[in-house]
């Protein structure tokens, strides 16, 4: 694949990701069930995507403070803005 073909492929991938991002923002995971008729996170049909989701969620949970601390922070923040 030459440089021009690679750039065209990346443009197509980028356009597809933009559409997916917009639909996920609007509909969340329901997008896949309603529009495509599939559950993209189904581990039986899509084991690698399902594992990626699991790994990503575990990583995020490791990076965040405990839930009770987050709630306390956001409650105080919200009160300060009222």
C-alpha positions as CSV (number, residue, x, y, z in Angstrom):
1,X,0.0,0.0,0.0
2,X,1.5,3.3,-1.0
3,X,1.3,6.6,1.0
4,X,-1.7,7.9,-1.0
5,X,-3.7,4.7,-0.5
6,X,-2.8,4.7,3.3
7,X,-4.0,8.3,3.6
8,X,-7.3,7.5,1.8
9,X,-7.8,4.4,4.1
10,X,-7.2,6.6,7.2
11,X,-9.7,9.2,5.9
12,X,-12.3,6.5,5.5
13,X,-11.6,5.1,9.0
14,X,-11.7,8.6,10.5
15,X,-15.1,9.3,8.8
16,X,-16.5,6.0,10.1
17,X,-15.3,6.7,13.6
18,X,-16.9,10.2,13.5
19,X,-20.2,8.6,12.6
20,X,-19.9,6.1,15.3
21,X,-18.9,8.7,17.9
22,X,-21.9,10.9,16.9
23,X,-24.3,8.0,17.2
24,X,-22.9,6.8,20.5
25,X,-23.2,10.3,21.9
26,X,-26.9,10.4,20.8
27,X,-27.9,6.9,21.5
28,X,-25.2,5.1,23.5
29,X,-25.0,1.4,23.2
30,X,-28.6,1.3,22.0
31,X,-27.2,2.4,18.6
32,X,-25.9,-1.0,17.9
33,X,-29.0,-2.8,18.9
34,X,-31.5,-0.5,17.3
35,X,-29.7,0.5,14.1
36,X,-27.5,-2.5,13.4
37,X,-29.5,-5.2,15.2
38,X,-26.4,-6.5,17.0
39,X,-24.9,-6.2,20.4
40,X,-21.3,-5.2,19.6
41,X,-20.1,-6.1,23.1
42,X,-21.5,-9.7,22.9
43,X,-18.6,-11.9,24.0
44,X,-19.9,-14.9,22.0
45,X,-19.9,-13.2,18.6
46,X,-17.3,-10.5,19.3
47,X,-14.9,-11.9,21.9
48,X,-12.1,-9.4,21.2
49,X,-14.3,-6.3,21.3
50,X,-15.9,-7.6,24.5
51,X,-12.5,-8.2,26.1
52,X,-11.4,-4.8,25.0
53,X,-14.4,-3.2,26.7
54,X,-13.7,-5.2,29.9
55,X,-10.1,-4.2,29.9
56,X,-10.9,-0.6,29.3
57,X,-13.5,-0.5,32.1
58,X,-11.0,-2.1,34.5
59,X,-8.3,0.4,33.6
60,X,-10.7,3.3,34.1
61,X,-11.8,1.9,37.5
62,X,-8.2,1.7,38.5
63,X,-7.5,5.3,37.6
64,X,-10.6,6.8,39.4
65,X,-10.9,7.4,43.1
66,X,-13.5,5.3,45.0
67,X,-17.1,6.0,44.1
68,X,-17.9,7.5,47.5
69,X,-15.1,10.1,47.1
70,X,-16.3,11.0,43.6
71,X,-19.8,11.5,44.8
72,X,-18.7,13.6,47.7
73,X,-16.6,15.8,45.4
74,X,-19.3,16.3,42.8
75,X,-21.9,17.0,45.4
76,X,-19.7,19.7,46.9
77,X,-19.0,21.1,43.5
78,X,-22.7,21.1,42.6
79,X,-23.6,22.9,45.8
80,X,-20.9,25.5,45.1
81,X,-22.5,26.3,41.8
82,X,-26.1,26.7,43.0
